[in-house]
């Protein structure tokens, strides 16, 4: 599987998080459509099918990411 460059993943994660905030404040169709586009791109870039899983996978590939799986850690 091809791996996206960490800079690309970082940019996608930042865009998605920003759009998520915009959608929460002003859920326009344009913002929703752009979020869907970024979500699909994240899924393709990480080899996943769910945006939440894609976000976790992308964050784990970024410089400074912890090697542990966050889902296994207890609060």
mmCIF file of the N, C-alpha and C atoms, coordinates in Angstrom:
data_MODEL
# 
_entry.id   MODEL 
# 
loop_
_atom_site.group_PDB 
_atom_site.id 
_atom_site.type_symbol 
_atom_site.label_atom_id 
_atom_site.label_alt_id 
_atom_site.label_comp_id 
_atom_site.label_asym_id 
_atom_site.label_entity_id 
_atom_site.label_seq_id 
_atom_site.pdbx_PDB_ins_code 
_atom_site.Cartn_x 
_atom_site.Cartn_y 
_atom_site.Cartn_z 
_atom_site.occupancy 
_atom_site.B_iso_or_equiv 
_atom_site.pdbx_formal_charge 
_atom_site.auth_seq_id 
_atom_site.auth_comp_id 
_atom_site.auth_asym_id 
_atom_site.auth_atom_id 
_atom_site.pdbx_PDB_model_num 
ATOM 1   N N  . UNK A 1 1  ? 0.848   -1.181 0.000  1.00 0.00 ? 1  UNK A N  1 
ATOM 2   C CA . UNK A 1 1  ? 0.000   0.000  0.000  1.00 0.00 ? 1  UNK A CA 1 
ATOM 3   C C  . UNK A 1 1  ? 0.892   1.242  0.000  1.00 0.00 ? 1  UNK A C  1 
ATOM 4   N N  . UNK A 1 2  ? 0.535   2.206  -0.785 1.00 0.00 ? 2  UNK A N  1 
ATOM 5   C CA . UNK A 1 2  ? 1.247   3.483  -0.785 1.00 0.00 ? 2  UNK A CA 1 
ATOM 6   C C  . UNK A 1 2  ? 0.934   4.232  0.492  1.00 0.00 ? 2  UNK A C  1 
ATOM 7   N N  . UNK A 1 3  ? 1.943   4.909  1.020  1.00 0.00 ? 3  UNK A N  1 
ATOM 8   C CA . UNK A 1 3  ? 1.762   5.671  2.253  1.00 0.00 ? 3  UNK A CA 1 
ATOM 9   C C  . UNK A 1 3  ? 1.836   7.156  1.929  1.00 0.00 ? 3  UNK A C  1 
ATOM 10  N N  . UNK A 1 4  ? 0.882   7.904  2.423  1.00 0.00 ? 4  UNK A N  1 
ATOM 11  C CA . UNK A 1 4  ? 0.887   9.350  2.226  1.00 0.00 ? 4  UNK A CA 1 
ATOM 12  C C  . UNK A 1 4  ? 1.999   9.967  3.064  1.00 0.00 ? 4  UNK A C  1 
ATOM 13  N N  . UNK A 1 5  ? 2.587   11.022 2.552  1.00 0.00 ? 5  UNK A N  1 
ATOM 14  C CA . UNK A 1 5  ? 3.634   11.745 3.280  1.00 0.00 ? 5  UNK A CA 1 
ATOM 15  C C  . UNK A 1 5  ? 3.030   12.351 4.546  1.00 0.00 ? 5  UNK A C  1 
ATOM 16  N N  . UNK A 1 6  ? 3.776   12.350 5.659  1.00 0.00 ? 6  UNK A N  1 
ATOM 17  C CA . UNK A 1 6  ? 3.251   12.923 6.901  1.00 0.00 ? 6  UNK A CA 1 
ATOM 18  C C  . UNK A 1 6  ? 2.762   14.361 6.763  1.00 0.00 ? 6  UNK A C  1 
ATOM 19  N N  . UNK A 1 7  ? 3.402   15.158 5.918  1.00 0.00 ? 7  UNK A N  1 
ATOM 20  C CA . UNK A 1 7  ? 2.952   16.544 5.729  1.00 0.00 ? 7  UNK A CA 1 
ATOM 21  C C  . UNK A 1 7  ? 1.563   16.584 5.097  1.00 0.00 ? 7  UNK A C  1 
ATOM 22  N N  . UNK A 1 8  ? 1.305   15.657 4.185  1.00 0.00 ? 8  UNK A N  1 
ATOM 23  C CA . UNK A 1 8  ? -0.010  15.578 3.545  1.00 0.00 ? 8  UNK A CA 1 
ATOM 24  C C  . UNK A 1 8  ? -1.054  15.145 4.576  1.00 0.00 ? 8  UNK A C  1 
ATOM 25  N N  . UNK A 1 9  ? -0.716  14.128 5.364  1.00 0.00 ? 9  UNK A N  1 
ATOM 26  C CA . UNK A 1 9  ? -1.642  13.667 6.391  1.00 0.00 ? 9  UNK A CA 1 
ATOM 27  C C  . UNK A 1 9  ? -1.940  14.766 7.401  1.00 0.00 ? 9  UNK A C  1 
ATOM 28  N N  . UNK A 1 10 ? -0.908  15.479 7.826  1.00 0.00 ? 10 UNK A N  1 
ATOM 29  C CA . UNK A 1 10 ? -1.097  16.573 8.783  1.00 0.00 ? 10 UNK A CA 1 
ATOM 30  C C  . UNK A 1 10 ? -2.037  17.631 8.214  1.00 0.00 ? 10 UNK A C  1 
ATOM 31  N N  . UNK A 1 11 ? -1.833  17.968 6.951  1.00 0.00 ? 11 UNK A N  1 
ATOM 32  C CA . UNK A 1 11 ? -2.689  18.966 6.299  1.00 0.00 ? 11 UNK A CA 1 
ATOM 33  C C  . UNK A 1 11 ? -4.137  18.492 6.236  1.00 0.00 ? 11 UNK A C  1 
ATOM 34  N N  . UNK A 1 12 ? -4.346  17.243 5.893  1.00 0.00 ? 12 UNK A N  1 
ATOM 35  C CA . UNK A 1 12 ? -5.703  16.701 5.810  1.00 0.00 ? 12 UNK A CA 1 
ATOM 36  C C  . UNK A 1 12 ? -6.383  16.689 7.172  1.00 0.00 ? 12 UNK A C  1 
ATOM 37  N N  . UNK A 1 13 ? -5.652  16.271 8.205  1.00 0.00 ? 13 UNK A N  1 
ATOM 38  C CA . UNK A 1 13 ? -6.221  16.244 9.555  1.00 0.00 ? 13 UNK A CA 1 
ATOM 39  C C  . UNK A 1 13 ? -6.593  17.661 9.994  1.00 0.00 ? 13 UNK A C  1 
ATOM 40  N N  . UNK A 1 14 ? -5.702  18.620 9.761  1.00 0.00 ? 14 UNK A N  1 
ATOM 41  C CA . UNK A 1 14 ? -5.988  20.004 10.144 1.00 0.00 ? 14 UNK A CA 1 
ATOM 42  C C  . UNK A 1 14 ? -7.205  20.550 9.395  1.00 0.00 ? 14 UNK A C  1 
ATOM 43  N N  . UNK A 1 15 ? -7.280  20.266 8.093  1.00 0.00 ? 15 UNK A N  1 
ATOM 44  C CA . UNK A 1 15 ? -8.428  20.726 7.311  1.00 0.00 ? 15 UNK A CA 1 
ATOM 45  C C  . UNK A 1 15 ? -9.729  20.120 7.841  1.00 0.00 ? 15 UNK A C  1 
ATOM 46  N N  . UNK A 1 16 ? -9.701  18.816 8.111  1.00 0.00 ? 16 UNK A N  1 
ATOM 47  C CA . UNK A 1 16 ? -10.913 18.151 8.579  1.00 0.00 ? 16 UNK A CA 1 
ATOM 48  C C  . UNK A 1 16 ? -11.356 18.729 9.922  1.00 0.00 ? 16 UNK A C  1 
ATOM 49  N N  . UNK A 1 17 ? -10.422 18.922 10.836 1.00 0.00 ? 17 UNK A N  1 
ATOM 50  C CA . UNK A 1 17 ? -10.764 19.464 12.154 1.00 0.00 ? 17 UNK A CA 1 
ATOM 51  C C  . UNK A 1 17 ? -11.319 20.878 12.044 1.00 0.00 ? 17 UNK A C  1 
ATOM 52  N N  . UNK A 1 18 ? -10.743 21.695 11.169 1.00 0.00 ? 18 UNK A N  1 
ATOM 53  C CA . UNK A 1 18 ? -11.246 23.054 10.957 1.00 0.00 ? 18 UNK A CA 1 
ATOM 54  C C  . UNK A 1 18 ? -12.655 23.019 10.374 1.00 0.00 ? 18 UNK A C  1 
ATOM 55  N N  . UNK A 1 19 ? -12.863 22.175 9.383  1.00 0.00 ? 19 UNK A N  1 
ATOM 56  C CA . UNK A 1 19 ? -14.188 22.056 8.771  1.00 0.00 ? 19 UNK A CA 1 
ATOM 57  C C  . UNK A 1 19 ? -15.209 21.512 9.756  1.00 0.00 ? 19 UNK A C  1 
ATOM 58  N N  . UNK A 1 20 ? -14.764 20.636 10.649 1.00 0.00 ? 20 UNK A N  1 
ATOM 59  C CA . UNK A 1 20 ? -15.659 20.098 11.675 1.00 0.00 ? 20 UNK A CA 1 
ATOM 60  C C  . UNK A 1 20 ? -16.175 21.234 12.570 1.00 0.00 ? 20 UNK A C  1 
ATOM 61  N N  . UNK A 1 21 ? -15.290 22.141 12.927 1.00 0.00 ? 21 UNK A N  1 
ATOM 62  C CA . UNK A 1 21 ? -15.695 23.303 13.725 1.00 0.00 ? 21 UNK A CA 1 
ATOM 63  C C  . UNK A 1 21 ? -16.641 24.209 12.939 1.00 0.00 ? 21 UNK A C  1 
ATOM 64  N N  . UNK A 1 22 ? -16.337 24.440 11.687 1.00 0.00 ? 22 UNK A N  1 
ATOM 65  C CA . UNK A 1 22 ? -17.208 25.278 10.855 1.00 0.00 ? 22 UNK A CA 1 
ATOM 66  C C  . UNK A 1 22 ? -18.583 24.649 10.697 1.00 0.00 ? 22 UNK A C  1 
ATOM 67  N N  . UNK A 1 23 ? -18.610 23.346 10.529 1.00 0.00 ? 23 UNK A N  1 
ATOM 68  C CA . UNK A 1 23 ? -19.893 22.661 10.356 1.00 0.00 ? 23 UNK A CA 1 
ATOM 69  C C  . UNK A 1 23 ? -20.725 22.758 11.635 1.00 0.00 ? 23 UNK A C  1 
ATOM 70  N N  . UNK A 1 24 ? -20.054 22.693 12.772 1.00 0.00 ? 24 UNK A N  1 
ATOM 71  C CA . UNK A 1 24 ? -20.770 22.805 14.046 1.00 0.00 ? 24 UNK A CA 1 
ATOM 72  C C  . UNK A 1 24 ? -21.368 24.198 14.208 1.00 0.00 ? 24 UNK A C  1 
ATOM 73  N N  . UNK A 1 25 ? -20.664 25.211 13.696 1.00 0.00 ? 25 UNK A N  1 
ATOM 74  C CA . UNK A 1 25 ? -21.139 26.594 13.842 1.00 0.00 ? 25 UNK A CA 1 
ATOM 75  C C  . UNK A 1 25 ? -22.074 27.014 12.714 1.00 0.00 ? 25 UNK A C  1 
ATOM 76  N N  . UNK A 1 26 ? -21.734 26.670 11.488 1.00 0.00 ? 26 UNK A N  1 
ATOM 77  C CA . UNK A 1 26 ? -22.540 27.073 10.332 1.00 0.00 ? 26 UNK A CA 1 
ATOM 78  C C  . UNK A 1 26 ? -22.574 25.908 9.350  1.00 0.00 ? 26 UNK A C  1 
ATOM 79  N N  . UNK A 1 27 ? -23.439 24.959 9.598  1.00 0.00 ? 27 UNK A N  1 
ATOM 80  C CA . UNK A 1 27 ? -23.494 23.747 8.798  1.00 0.00 ? 27 UNK A CA 1 
ATOM 81  C C  . UNK A 1 27 ? -24.018 23.954 7.399  1.00 0.00 ? 27 UNK A C  1 
ATOM 82  N N  . UNK A 1 28 ? -23.265 24.698 6.594  1.00 0.00 ? 28 UNK A N  1 
ATOM 83  C CA . UNK A 1 28 ? -23.690 24.943 5.213  1.00 0.00 ? 28 UNK A CA 1 
ATOM 84  C C  . UNK A 1 28 ? -23.410 23.714 4.354  1.00 0.00 ? 28 UNK A C  1 
ATOM 85  N N  . UNK A 1 29 ? -24.132 23.568 3.263  1.00 0.00 ? 29 UNK A N  1 
ATOM 86  C CA . UNK A 1 29 ? -23.883 22.433 2.361  1.00 0.00 ? 29 UNK A CA 1 
ATOM 87  C C  . UNK A 1 29 ? -22.453 22.421 1.804  1.00 0.00 ? 29 UNK A C  1 
ATOM 88  N N  . UNK A 1 30 ? -21.883 23.602 1.582  1.00 0.00 ? 30 UNK A N  1 
ATOM 89  C CA . UNK A 1 30 ? -20.523 23.681 1.051  1.00 0.00 ? 30 UNK A CA 1 
ATOM 90  C C  . UNK A 1 30 ? -19.510 23.114 2.042  1.00 0.00 ? 30 UNK A C  1 
ATOM 91  N N  . UNK A 1 31 ? -19.680 23.450 3.318  1.00 0.00 ? 31 UNK A N  1 
ATOM 92  C CA . UNK A 1 31 ? -18.772 22.946 4.354  1.00 0.00 ? 31 UNK A CA 1 
ATOM 93  C C  . UNK A 1 31 ? -18.927 21.432 4.472  1.00 0.00 ? 31 UNK A C  1 
ATOM 94  N N  . UNK A 1 32 ? -20.173 20.949 4.465  1.00 0.00 ? 32 UNK A N  1 
ATOM 95  C CA . UNK A 1 32 ? -20.419 19.511 4.560  1.00 0.00 ? 32 UNK A CA 1 
ATOM 96  C C  . UNK A 1 32 ? -19.806 18.765 3.374  1.00 0.00 ? 32 UNK A C  1 
ATOM 97  N N  . UNK A 1 33 ? -19.938 19.322 2.182  1.00 0.00 ? 33 UNK A N  1 
ATOM 98  C CA . UNK A 1 33 ? -19.385 18.691 0.985  1.00 0.00 ? 33 UNK A CA 1 
ATOM 99  C C  . UNK A 1 33 ? -17.857 18.633 1.061  1.00 0.00 ? 33 UNK A C  1 
ATOM 100 N N  . UNK A 1 34 ? -17.239 19.713 1.504  1.00 0.00 ? 34 UNK A N  1 
ATOM 101 C CA . UNK A 1 34 ? -15.780 19.742 1.633  1.00 0.00 ? 34 UNK A CA 1 
ATOM 102 C C  . UNK A 1 34 ? -15.318 18.742 2.706  1.00 0.00 ? 34 UNK A C  1 
ATOM 103 N N  . UNK A 1 35 ? -16.068 18.653 3.812  1.00 0.00 ? 35 UNK A N  1 
ATOM 104 C CA . UNK A 1 35 ? -15.743 17.672 4.853  1.00 0.00 ? 35 UNK A CA 1 
ATOM 105 C C  . UNK A 1 35 ? -15.796 16.253 4.285  1.00 0.00 ? 35 UNK A C  1 
ATOM 106 N N  . UNK A 1 36 ? -16.813 15.966 3.496  1.00 0.00 ? 36 UNK A N  1 
ATOM 107 C CA . UNK A 1 36 ? -16.942 14.642 2.880  1.00 0.00 ? 36 UNK A CA 1 
ATOM 108 C C  . UNK A 1 36 ? -15.765 14.352 1.950  1.00 0.00 ? 36 UNK A C  1 
ATOM 109 N N  . UNK A 1 37 ? -15.346 15.372 1.184  1.00 0.00 ? 37 UNK A N  1 
ATOM 110 C CA . UNK A 1 37 ? -14.194 15.211 0.287  1.00 0.00 ? 37 UNK A CA 1 
ATOM 111 C C  . UNK A 1 37 ? -12.923 14.901 1.075  1.00 0.00 ? 37 UNK A C  1 
ATOM 112 N N  . UNK A 1 38 ? -12.687 15.659 2.135  1.00 0.00 ? 38 UNK A N  1 
ATOM 113 C CA . UNK A 1 38 ? -11.498 15.446 2.964  1.00 0.00 ? 38 UNK A CA 1 
ATOM 114 C C  . UNK A 1 38 ? -11.572 14.073 3.637  1.00 0.00 ? 38 UNK A C  1 
ATOM 115 N N  . UNK A 1 39 ? -12.752 13.697 4.103  1.00 0.00 ? 39 UNK A N  1 
ATOM 116 C CA . UNK A 1 39 ? -12.919 12.396 4.752  1.00 0.00 ? 39 UNK A CA 1 
ATOM 117 C C  . UNK A 1 39 ? -12.574 11.263 3.785  1.00 0.00 ? 39 UNK A C  1 
ATOM 118 N N  . UNK A 1 40 ? -13.060 11.351 2.552  1.00 0.00 ? 40 UNK A N  1 
ATOM 119 C CA . UNK A 1 40 ? -12.752 10.320 1.554  1.00 0.00 ? 40 UNK A CA 1 
ATOM 120 C C  . UNK A 1 40 ? -11.252 10.272 1.271  1.00 0.00 ? 40 UNK A C  1 
ATOM 121 N N  . UNK A 1 41 ? -10.633 11.445 1.170  1.00 0.00 ? 41 UNK A N  1 
ATOM 122 C CA . UNK A 1 41 ? -9.191  11.511 0.909  1.00 0.00 ? 41 UNK A CA 1 
ATOM 123 C C  . UNK A 1 41 ? -8.404  10.911 2.073  1.00 0.00 ? 41 UNK A C  1 
ATOM 124 N N  . UNK A 1 42 ? -8.814  11.213 3.297  1.00 0.00 ? 42 UNK A N  1 
ATOM 125 C CA . UNK A 1 42 ? -8.163  10.626 4.469  1.00 0.00 ? 42 UNK A CA 1 
ATOM 126 C C  . UNK A 1 42 ? -8.284  9.104  4.462  1.00 0.00 ? 42 UNK A C  1 
ATOM 127 N N  . UNK A 1 43 ? -9.456  8.615  4.125  1.00 0.00 ? 43 UNK A N  1 
ATOM 128 C CA . UNK A 1 43 ? -9.665  7.159  4.085  1.00 0.00 ? 43 UNK A CA 1 
ATOM 129 C C  . UNK A 1 43 ? -8.764  6.512  3.038  1.00 0.00 ? 43 UNK A C  1 
ATOM 130 N N  . UNK A 1 44 ? -8.677  7.104  1.868  1.00 0.00 ? 44 UNK A N  1 
ATOM 131 C CA . UNK A 1 44 ? -7.816  6.559  0.819  1.00 0.00 ? 44 UNK A CA 1 
ATOM 132 C C  . UNK A 1 44 ? -6.351  6.629  1.255  1.00 0.00 ? 44 UNK A C  1 
ATOM 133 N N  . UNK A 1 45 ? -5.945  7.760  1.832  1.00 0.00 ? 45 UNK A N  1 
ATOM 134 C CA . UNK A 1 45 ? -4.549  7.960  2.226  1.00 0.00 ? 45 UNK A CA 1 
ATOM 135 C C  . UNK A 1 45 ? -4.114  7.026  3.351  1.00 0.00 ? 45 UNK A C  1 
ATOM 136 N N  . UNK A 1 46 ? -5.065  6.556  4.149  1.00 0.00 ? 46 UNK A N  1 
ATOM 137 C CA . UNK A 1 46 ? -4.725  5.690  5.284  1.00 0.00 ? 46 UNK A CA 1 
ATOM 138 C C  . UNK A 1 46 ? -5.160  4.245  5.081  1.00 0.00 ? 46 UNK A C  1 
ATOM 139 N N  . UNK A 1 47 ? -5.835  3.954  3.971  1.00 0.00 ? 47 UNK A N  1 
ATOM 140 C CA . UNK A 1 47 ? -6.279  2.592  3.707  1.00 0.00 ? 47 UNK A CA 1 
ATOM 141 C C  . UNK A 1 47 ? -7.404  2.132  4.621  1.00 0.00 ? 47 UNK A C  1 
ATOM 142 N N  . UNK A 1 48 ? -8.260  3.078  5.013  1.00 0.00 ? 48 UNK A N  1 
ATOM 143 C CA . UNK A 1 48 ? -9.381  2.770  5.900  1.00 0.00 ? 48 UNK A CA 1 
ATOM 144 C C  . UNK A 1 48 ? -10.697 3.084  5.200  1.00 0.00 ? 48 UNK A C  1 
ATOM 145 N N  . UNK A 1 49 ? -11.802 2.777  5.887  1.00 0.00 ? 49 UNK A N  1 
ATOM 146 C CA . UNK A 1 49 ? -13.121 3.043  5.303  1.00 0.00 ? 49 UNK A CA 1 
ATOM 147 C C  . UNK A 1 49 ? -13.992 3.943  6.161  1.00 0.00 ? 49 UNK A C  1 
ATOM 148 N N  . UNK A 1 50 ? -13.477 4.339  7.305  1.00 0.00 ? 50 UNK A N  1 
ATOM 149 C CA . UNK A 1 50 ? -14.238 5.164  8.239  1.00 0.00 ? 50 UNK A CA 1 
ATOM 150 C C  . UNK A 1 50 ? -13.392 6.373  8.613  1.00 0.00 ? 50 UNK A C  1 
ATOM 151 N N  . UNK A 1 51 ? -13.991 7.551  8.595  1.00 0.00 ? 51 UNK A N  1 
ATOM 152 C CA . UNK A 1 51 ? -13.212 8.765  8.830  1.00 0.00 ? 51 UNK A CA 1 
ATOM 153 C C  . UNK A 1 51 ? -12.615 8.806  10.236 1.00 0.00 ? 51 UNK A C  1 
ATOM 154 N N  . UNK A 1 52 ? -13.321 8.291  11.225 1.00 0.00 ? 52 UNK A N  1 
ATOM 155 C CA . UNK A 1 52 ? -12.762 8.286  12.577 1.00 0.00 ? 52 UNK A CA 1 
ATOM 156 C C  . UNK A 1 52 ? -11.520 7.402  12.654 1.00 0.00 ? 52 UNK A C  1 
ATOM 157 N N  . UNK A 1 53 ? -11.585 6.248  12.022 1.00 0.00 ? 53 UNK A N  1 
ATOM 158 C CA . UNK A 1 53 ? -10.432 5.349  11.979 1.00 0.00 ? 53 UNK A CA 1 
ATOM 159 C C  . UNK A 1 53 ? -9.311  5.999  11.166 1.00 0.00 ? 53 UNK A C  1 
ATOM 160 N N  . UNK A 1 54 ? -9.673  6.667  10.080 1.00 0.00 ? 54 UNK A N  1 
ATOM 161 C CA . UNK A 1 54 ? -8.681  7.344  9.240  1.00 0.00 ? 54 UNK A CA 1 
ATOM 162 C C  . UNK A 1 54 ? -7.959  8.445  10.023 1.00 0.00 ? 54 UNK A C  1 
ATOM 163 N N  . UNK A 1 55 ? -8.693  9.189  10.832 1.00 0.00 ? 55 UNK A N  1 
ATOM 164 C CA . UNK A 1 55 ? -8.071  10.249 11.634 1.00 0.00 ? 55 UNK A CA 1 
ATOM 165 C C  . UNK A 1 55 ? -7.081  9.660  12.638 1.00 0.00 ? 55 UNK A C  1 
ATOM 166 N N  . UNK A 1 56 ? -7.455  8.567  13.290 1.00 0.00 ? 56 UNK A N  1 
ATOM 167 C CA . UNK A 1 56 ? -6.545  7.917  14.237 1.00 0.00 ? 56 UNK A CA 1 
ATOM 168 C C  . UNK A 1 56 ? -5.307  7.411  13.499 1.00 0.00 ? 56 UNK A C  1 
ATOM 169 N N  . UNK A 1 57 ? -5.519  6.737  12.379 1.00 0.00 ? 57 UNK A N  1 
ATOM 170 C CA . UNK A 1 57 ? -4.399  6.201  11.604 1.00 0.00 ? 57 UNK A CA 1 
ATOM 171 C C  . UNK A 1 57 ? -3.476  7.325  11.130 1.00 0.00 ? 57 UNK A C  1 
ATOM 172 N N  . UNK A 1 58 ? -4.047  8.417  10.660 1.00 0.00 ? 58 UNK A N  1 
ATOM 173 C CA . UNK A 1 58 ? -3.238  9.540  10.190 1.00 0.00 ? 58 UNK A CA 1 
ATOM 174 C C  . UNK A 1 58 ? -2.424  10.135 11.330 1.00 0.00 ? 58 UNK A C  1 
ATOM 175 N N  . UNK A 1 59 ? -3.059  10.325 12.475 1.00 0.00 ? 59 UNK A N  1 
ATOM 176 C CA . UNK A 1 59 ? -2.348  10.905 13.624 1.00 0.00 ? 59 UNK A CA 1 
ATOM 177 C C  . UNK A 1 59 ? -1.196  10.008 14.082 1.00 0.00 ? 59 UNK A C  1 
ATOM 178 N N  . UNK A 1 60 ? -1.370  8.704  13.977 1.00 0.00 ? 60 UNK A N  1 
ATOM 179 C CA . UNK A 1 60 ? -0.313  7.776  14.396 1.00 0.00 ? 60 UNK A CA 1 
ATOM 180 C C  . UNK A 1 60 ? 0.861   7.770  13.426 1.00 0.00 ? 60 UNK A C  1 
ATOM 181 N N  . UNK A 1 61 ? 0.657   8.264  12.235 1.00 0.00 ? 61 UNK A N  1 
ATOM 182 C CA . UNK A 1 61 ? 1.743   8.324  11.252 1.00 0.00 ? 61 UNK A CA 1 
ATOM 183 C C  . UNK A 1 61 ? 2.469   9.660  11.268 1.00 0.00 ? 61 UNK A C  1 
ATOM 184 N N  . UNK A 1 62 ? 1.994   10.593 12.063 1.00 0.00 ? 62 UNK A N  1 
ATOM 185 C CA . UNK A 1 62 ? 2.629   11.911 12.126 1.00 0.00 ? 62 UNK A CA 1 
ATOM 186 C C  . UNK A 1 62 ? 3.856   11.868 13.025 1.00 0.00 ? 62 UNK A C  1 
ATOM 187 N N  . UNK A 1 63 ? 4.835   12.730 12.741 1.00 0.00 ? 63 UNK A N  1 
ATOM 188 C CA . UNK A 1 63 ? 6.019   12.786 13.603 1.00 0.00 ? 63 UNK A CA 1 
ATOM 189 C C  . UNK A 1 63 ? 5.616   13.083 15.047 1.00 0.00 ? 63 UNK A C  1 
ATOM 190 N N  . UNK A 1 64 ? 6.224   12.357 15.977 1.00 0.00 ? 64 UNK A N  1 
ATOM 191 C CA . UNK A 1 64 ? 5.942   12.567 17.387 1.00 0.00 ? 64 UNK A CA 1 
ATOM 192 C C  . UNK A 1 64 ? 4.778   11.758 17.906 1.00 0.00 ? 64 UNK A C  1 
ATOM 193 N N  . UNK A 1 65 ? 4.136   10.976 17.039 1.00 0.00 ? 65 UNK A N  1 
ATOM 194 C CA . UNK A 1 65 ? 3.008   10.155 17.485 1.00 0.00 ? 65 UNK A CA 1 
ATOM 195 C C  . UNK A 1 65 ? 3.520   9.052  18.402 1.00 0.00 ? 65 UNK A C  1 
ATOM 196 N N  . UNK A 1 66 ? 2.697   8.704  19.363 1.00 0.00 ? 66 UNK A N  1 
ATOM 197 C CA . UNK A 1 66 ? 3.064   7.619  20.271 1.00 0.00 ? 66 UNK A CA 1 
ATOM 198 C C  . UNK A 1 66 ? 2.868   6.289  19.564 1.00 0.00 ? 66 UNK A C  1 
ATOM 199 N N  . UNK A 1 67 ? 3.721   5.319  19.853 1.00 0.00 ? 67 UNK A N  1 
ATOM 200 C CA . UNK A 1 67 ? 3.564   4.018  19.197 1.00 0.00 ? 67 UNK A CA 1 
ATOM 201 C C  . UNK A 1 67 ? 2.407   3.191  19.738 1.00 0.00 ? 67 UNK A C  1 
ATOM 202 N N  . UNK A 1 68 ? 1.866   3.538  20.914 1.00 0.00 ? 68 UNK A N  1 
ATOM 203 C CA . UNK A 1 68 ? 0.779   2.763  21.484 1.00 0.00 ? 68 UNK A CA 1 
ATOM 204 C C  . UNK A 1 68 ? -0.533  3.092  20.793 1.00 0.00 ? 68 UNK A C  1 
ATOM 205 N N  . UNK A 1 69 ? -1.437  2.145  20.810 1.00 0.00 ? 69 UNK A N  1 
ATOM 206 C CA . UNK A 1 69 ? -2.779  2.331  20.285 1.00 0.00 ? 69 UNK A CA 1 
ATOM 207 C C  . UNK A 1 69 ? -3.616  3.016  21.370 1.00 0.00 ? 69 UNK A C  1 
ATOM 208 N N  . UNK A 1 70 ? -4.100  4.239  21.107 1.00 0.00 ? 70 UNK A N  1 
ATOM 209 C CA . UNK A 1 70 ? -4.871  4.995  22.089 1.00 0.00 ? 70 UNK A CA 1 
ATOM 210 C C  . UNK A 1 70 ? -6.102  4.237  22.582 1.00 0.00 ? 70 UNK A C  1 
ATOM 211 N N  . UNK A 1 71 ? -6.675  3.384  21.749 1.00 0.00 ? 71 UNK A N  1 
ATOM 212 C CA . UNK A 1 71 ? -7.893  2.690  22.148 1.00 0.00 ? 71 UNK A CA 1 
ATOM 213 C C  . UNK A 1 71 ? -7.625  1.671  23.248 1.00 0.00 ? 71 UNK A C  1 
ATOM 214 N N  . UNK A 1 72 ? -6.376  1.310  23.448 1.00 0.00 ? 72 UNK A N  1 
ATOM 215 C CA . UNK A 1 72 ? -6.035  0.333  24.467 1.00 0.00 ? 72 UNK A CA 1 
ATOM 216 C C  . UNK A 1 72 ? -5.669  0.987  25.802 1.00 0.00 ? 72 UNK A C  1 
ATOM 217 N N  . UNK A 1 73 ? -5.500  2.297  25.788 1.00 0.00 ? 73 UNK A N  1 
ATOM 218 C CA . UNK A 1 73 ? -5.118  2.997  27.000 1.00 0.00 ? 73 UNK A CA 1 
ATOM 219 C C  . UNK A 1 73 ? -6.354  3.370  27.819 1.00 0.00 ? 73 UNK A C  1 
ATOM 220 N N  . UNK A 1 74 ? -6.253  3.275  29.104 1.00 0.00 ? 74 UNK A N  1 
ATOM 221 C CA . UNK A 1 74 ? -7.363  3.663  29.973 1.00 0.00 ? 74 UNK A CA 1 
ATOM 222 C C  . UNK A 1 74 ? -7.114  5.049  30.499 1.00 0.00 ? 74 UNK A C  1 
ATOM 223 N N  . UNK A 1 75 ? -8.188  5.766  30.745 1.00 0.00 ? 75 UNK A N  1 
ATOM 224 C CA . UNK A 1 75 ? -8.075  7.137  31.230 1.00 0.00 ? 75 UNK A CA 1 
ATOM 225 C C  . UNK A 1 75 ? -7.779  7.185  32.705 1.00 0.00 ? 75 UNK A C  1 
# 
